[in-house]
């Protein structure tokens, strides 16, 4: 089964990444993303086979594809993402997509057969995103991005029925899981334990409260060095550096509260952590 999602990006003046350069799994070197069609970036997320322990890796693949789509949209492109499931039953696929939605991954807009992903997307795939141990078939055109194997405390294989995904009975804020996963470089293995989840929950709650307080101050422009650091980070989908930027900015007394607010809300358009949730409450 394959899903196709599309959305129109905002103007290039709002870009957070001047040039996208990703680590190509086939060459081991960074490569510039060059869309085959002007103004459109086509992404294929290869969801790994639903076997024991693979559920959270599947979600991480979809998360990285979502981050790429969000970044390209802010770079003025239209992002089209196809989801290619391998060996998943319709129930398992529905559970994975449901959990992806809980993680803030943009939902698919259409369904199509996966025998020809390029035709589903209306053109050749520019970037493939796949689990590191699965890879992408050598003959497929497009840049290949590998996502490291992932473990999440308490998460195992996907169940057989839709609606019984990883977050169905969880007390965790799924966006805390999103934050925890983004704390690892995408091509590296990620092992999120209970302590890591607790830290992510605390960070998310603290940032949301601070953003709500900063929203009460006069707006100020994002300082140029901070904007440049954000562009550099997102130009390589480096969420580790982007999060470090926010962690350093929050307690920095030299930056006006209004500028902190603008920075956090703007960067969150890619991070997708709903950081403005408490504003006005």
Buried (B, 14 or more C-beta within 10 A) or exposed (E): BBBBBBEEBEEEEEBBBEEBBBBBBBEEEEBEBEBBBEEBBBBBBBBBEBEEEBBBBBBBBBBBBBBBBBBBBBBBBBBBBBBBBBEBBEBBBBBBBBBBBBBBBBEBEEEBEBEEBBEBBEBBBBBBBBBBEBBBEEEBEBBBBBBBBBBBBEBEEBBEEBEBBBBBEBEBBBBBBBBBBBBBBBBEEBEBEEEBBBBBBEBBBEBBEBBBEBBEEEEBEBBEEBBEBBBBBBBBBBBBBBBBBBEEBBEEEEBBBBBBBBBBBBBBBBBBBBBBBBBEE
